[in-house]
């Protein structure tokens, strides 16, 4: 009889052991902690990058604005001495539209309650007072040579479209006349008394005896001048650089800009976010190294002593509020004493002192 072998039977369960409640809670806690730390790190990194981007934008705008103003200060008044003009004397010039057509004779805005006569000077200042921003106006000429082209053979009236010259400049043989005078050059007509007048060449002249000129603004010459007399000396000053700088605010967004005006355009945006422009002037008798020697409330023209050095202070306000909610003070500097309340927009400033080269 065959025997039947019986195998032992495993009575233990074959199921794997599960996680206890404590272990599950521990895993959930550690996972939440890691996610929270990652989120905090990401948030802080984003804020830091945003803050650095804002700082870089502010500094770039400040440097661009300050560099442009400083460059014009160094060059202001160039060529004015060729016409026999001091720093506080004017030359007559007209503004133009975007197509280059004459609009009106140039005149500065009122400064200190006084409206100046028509004319363009090397430098003119409008102070914003204790609670406002300043404006500065600068001009220079760019003559290639100091010899006059000639003298007026006939008087020049407002309706004339050409200059008739005598005692003309001798042009060396082989020299192209366009190198002496050409279309769109500015000519300065300097009478023996009174202000010089700047006008533009209408077309390349065939000779220096007759030079076509562009039309003047409608009306008459400014300041009661009826004509420019025979014998007035004529110079080619080539081009005129005129820049004025001011702060403009866009009311709908409260954004601020450093804007620049020229003879052809108004309120061109030069730098964004510039909130304040303050300018102080050191006259000839002052100490340029001592800021107390500078006049921060200067207006108009320098009638007594010429300006020798100019101090420029510029403030940039961020266009983005601080993500942490921090508050920031507004800067009070020079004679700008009254400023608004603190807000959440970071501010930075740059300042520089520039010596005039032509005076």
C-alpha positions in Angstrom: 0.0 0.0 0.0 1.5 3.3 -1.1 2.1 5.8 1.6 0.8 9.4 1.1 3.4 12.1 2.1 1.8 15.1 3.6 3.6 18.6 3.4 3.5 21.1 6.1 1.1 24.0 5.6 2.3 27.7 6.2 -0.2 29.3 8.4 1.4 32.8 8.4 -0.1 35.5 6.1 1.6 36.3 2.8 0.4 40.0 2.7 3.2 42.7 3.0 3.2 44.8 6.2 1.6 48.4 5.6 2.6 51.9 6.8 1.6 52.9 10.2 -0.3 56.1 10.8 2.8 57.7 12.4 4.9 56.9 9.4 2.3 58.3 7.0 2.0 61.6 9.0 5.8 61.9 9.1 6.1 61.5 5.3 3.3 64.0 4.7 5.0 66.5 7.1 8.4 66.2 5.5 6.9 66.5 2.0 5.0 69.6 3.0 8.1 71.1 4.5 10.2 70.5 1.4 7.4 72.0 -0.9 7.1 75.0 1.4 10.9 75.6 1.5 11.0 75.3 -2.3 8.1 77.8 -2.7 9.8 80.3 -0.3 13.1 80.0 -2.1 11.4 80.5 -5.5 9.4 83.6 -4.1 12.5 85.2 -2.6 14.5 84.5 -5.8 11.8 86.1 -7.9 11.6 89.2 -5.7 15.4 89.5 -5.7 15.5 89.3 -9.5 12.6 91.8 -9.8 14.4 94.2 -7.4 17.7 93.8 -9.3 15.9 94.4 -12.6 14.3 97.6 -11.2 17.7 98.8 -9.8 19.4 98.2 -13.2 16.6 100.1 -15.0 16.8 103.0 -12.7 20.6 103.3 -12.9 20.5 103.1 -16.7 17.9 105.8 -17.0 19.8 108.0 -14.5 23.1 107.5 -16.3 21.5 108.2 -19.7 19.9 111.4 -18.6 22.8 112.7 -16.6 25.2 111.9 -19.5 23.1 113.9 -22.0 22.8 116.9 -19.7 26.5 116.9 -18.8 27.5 116.6 -22.5 25.5 119.7 -23.4 26.9 121.6 -20.4 30.4 121.0 -21.6 29.6 122.2 -25.1 27.2 125.1 -24.3 28.2 128.4 -25.8 30.5 127.0 -28.4 30.7 129.4 -31.4 28.9 132.3 -29.7 32.1 134.2 -29.1 32.7 134.1 -32.9 29.6 136.3 -33.2 30.9 138.6 -30.4 28.4 137.4 -27.9 28.9 137.0 -24.1 27.2 134.3 -22.1 24.1 136.5 -21.3 23.7 137.9 -24.9 21.2 136.5 -27.5 21.1 135.5 -31.1 17.7 135.5 -32.9 16.5 132.2 -34.3 13.2 130.6 -35.3 11.6 127.3 -34.3 10.6 124.8 -36.9 7.8 122.2 -37.4 8.5 118.5 -38.0 8.9 119.2 -41.7 11.5 121.9 -41.1 9.3 124.8 -42.0 9.7 128.1 -39.9 7.1 128.5 -37.2 7.9 131.3 -34.9 10.8 133.3 -33.4 12.3 131.6 -30.4 11.5 132.9 -26.9 12.2 131.5 -23.5 9.4 131.0 -21.0 9.1 133.3 -18.0 11.5 132.8 -15.2 11.0 134.4 -11.8 7.9 136.1 -13.2 9.7 137.9 -16.0 9.2 137.2 -19.7 12.5 137.7 -21.5 12.8 139.2 -25.0 13.0 137.1 -28.1 16.3 135.3 -28.6 18.5 132.3 -27.8 21.4 132.5 -25.3 24.0 129.9 -24.4 22.3 129.1 -21.2 19.0 129.9 -19.5 17.5 128.6 -16.3 14.0 128.1 -14.8 13.9 127.2 -11.1 11.1 125.1 -9.8 11.2 126.6 -6.3 11.0 124.7 -3.0 8.4 122.1 -4.3 9.1 121.8 -8.0 11.6 120.6 -10.5 14.1 122.7 -12.5 14.5 123.2 -16.2 17.7 124.1 -18.1 18.1 125.4 -21.6 21.5 125.1 -23.5 22.7 126.1 -26.9 25.8 125.9 -29.0 27.0 126.5 -32.6 29.3 124.4 -34.7 31.4 126.6 -37.1 34.1 124.9 -39.1 36.2 128.0 -39.6 36.3 131.6 -38.2 36.6 133.5 -41.4 33.4 135.3 -42.5 31.7 134.4 -45.9 31.4 138.1 -46.6 29.3 141.2 -45.8 25.7 142.1 -46.8 25.8 144.1 -50.1 22.1 144.9 -49.7 20.1 145.1 -46.5 18.1 142.0 -45.6 14.4 142.4 -44.9 11.8 139.9 -43.6 10.5 139.1 -47.1 13.9 138.4 -48.7 14.8 134.9 -49.9 18.5 135.4 -50.7 21.6 137.1 -49.3 23.7 139.3 -51.6 27.3 139.4 -50.3 30.4 141.5 -51.0 34.0 141.2 -49.8 33.4 137.5 -50.1 35.7 134.8 -48.8 38.3 133.7 -51.3 37.8 130.0 -52.0 41.1 128.2 -52.8 41.3 126.5 -56.2 40.1 122.9 -56.2 38.0 123.3 -53.1 34.3 122.3 -53.6 32.1 125.2 -52.6 29.9 122.7 -50.7 32.7 122.4 -48.2 32.3 126.2 -47.5 28.5 126.5 -47.5 25.7 124.1 -48.5 22.0 123.5 -48.2 20.6 123.5 -44.6 23.7 125.2 -43.1 23.0 127.9 -40.6 24.3 131.4 -41.4 24.8 134.1 -38.8 24.2 137.7 -39.9 26.0 140.0 -37.5 25.1 143.7 -37.6 27.4 146.3 -36.1 24.8 146.8 -33.3 21.9 144.7 -32.1 21.4 140.9 -32.0 22.8 138.6 -34.7 20.3 136.6 -36.7 20.5 132.9 -37.6 19.0 131.7 -40.9 19.2 128.6 -43.1 20.6 128.1 -46.6 17.8 126.9 -48.9 19.9 125.3 -51.6 23.5 124.8 -52.5 24.7 128.2 -53.8 26.5 128.6 -57.2 28.8 131.2 -55.6 29.2 133.2 -52.4 27.9 136.4 -54.0 24.2 135.2 -53.9 23.1 132.6 -51.3 19.4 131.4 -51.3 17.9 131.3 -47.8 14.7 129.7 -46.4 11.6 131.8 -45.5 11.3 133.4 -42.1 8.3 133.0 -39.9 5.2 134.9 -40.8 5.1 138.5 -39.5 8.2 140.5 -38.9 11.6 140.3 -37.3 11.4 140.1 -33.5 12.2 142.9 -31.0 11.2 145.7 -33.4 14.0 145.0 -35.9 12.9 146.1 -39.4 15.9 145.0 -41.5 19.5 143.9 -41.2 21.7 146.6 -42.5 24.3 146.7 -45.3 27.7 145.7 -44.1 26.5 143.1 -41.6 29.1 140.3 -41.4 28.0 136.8 -42.4 29.4 133.7 -40.9 28.7 130.0 -41.5 28.0 128.4 -38.1 27.0 125.1 -39.8 24.5 123.8 -37.2 22.8 124.8 -34.0 22.4 122.5 -31.0 19.6 123.5 -28.7 18.4 121.2 -25.9 16.2 122.0 -23.0 15.6 119.5 -20.2 12.6 119.2 -17.9 10.5 116.7 -16.0 7.1 115.8 -17.3 4.4 113.7 -15.7 1.8 111.6 -17.4 -1.3 112.3 -15.4 -3.2 109.1 -16.2 -0.5 106.8 -14.9 1.5 109.2 -12.7 4.7 108.2 -14.6 7.5 110.7 -14.8 10.0 111.3 -17.6 13.0 113.4 -18.4 12.1 115.1 -21.6 14.1 117.1 -24.1 13.0 119.9 -26.4 14.8 121.1 -29.6 14.1 123.7 -32.2 12.1 121.1 -34.2 10.4 118.9 -31.6 8.8 119.1 -28.1 8.8 116.7 -25.1 10.9 113.9 -26.6 11.3 111.3 -23.9 15.0 110.9 -23.0 14.8 108.7 -19.9 11.9 107.1 -18.1 11.2 107.2 -14.4 13.1 110.4 -13.7 11.2 112.2 -10.9 13.3 115.2 -10.2 15.9 117.4 -11.8 17.7 120.0 -9.7 20.3 122.3 -11.1 22.6 124.8 -9.2 24.9 127.3 -10.7 28.3 128.6 -9.5 29.2 132.0 -10.8 32.7 133.2 -11.6 33.4 134.5 -8.1 32.3 131.3 -6.3 34.2 128.3 -5.2 33.2 125.3 -7.5 34.4 122.8 -4.9 32.0 124.1 -2.3 28.3 123.3 -2.9 27.3 126.2 -0.6 28.7 128.5 -3.3 26.1 127.4 -5.8 22.8 129.2 -6.4 20.0 126.6 -6.5 17.3 129.2 -7.0 18.8 130.8 -10.1 16.5 132.0 -12.9 16.9 133.5 -16.3 20.2 134.7 -17.6 23.5 135.4 -15.7 23.5 139.2 -15.9 26.3 140.0 -13.4 28.9 137.3 -13.6 29.2 134.4 -16.0 28.3 130.9 -14.9 31.5 128.8 -14.5 30.3 125.5 -13.1 26.9 123.7 -12.9 25.8 121.0 -10.4 23.2 118.6 -11.6 21.1 116.3 -9.3 18.7 113.7 -10.7 16.3 111.4 -9.0 14.8 108.2 -10.4 11.6 106.6 -9.1 10.8 103.0 -9.8 7.8 102.3 -12.0 7.1 99.2 -9.9 6.1 99.2 -6.2 8.4 97.3 -3.9 7.2 93.6 -3.7 7.9 93.4 0.0 5.7 96.5 0.7 8.6 98.6 2.1 8.2 102.3 2.2 10.7 104.8 0.8 11.4 108.5 1.4 11.5 111.2 -1.3 14.7 113.1 -1.8 15.0 116.8 -0.8 18.1 118.4 -2.3 19.5 121.9 -3.1 16.5 124.3 -2.8 13.9 121.6 -3.4 12.8 121.4 0.3 9.1 120.4 0.1 8.6 116.8 -1.0 5.6 114.4 -0.9 4.9 111.6 1.7 6.7 108.3 1.7 5.4 105.6 -0.7 6.3 102.1 -1.8 8.4 103.1 -4.8 12.2 102.8 -4.4 14.3 105.9 -5.4 17.9 106.4 -6.4 19.8 109.5 -7.4 23.0 110.5 -9.2 24.7 113.9 -9.2 27.6 115.5 -10.9 29.4 118.8 -11.2 30.4 120.0 -14.7 32.7 122.9 -15.6 31.8 125.0 -18.6 34.5 124.8 -21.2 33.7 127.9 -23.3 33.6 130.4 -20.4 
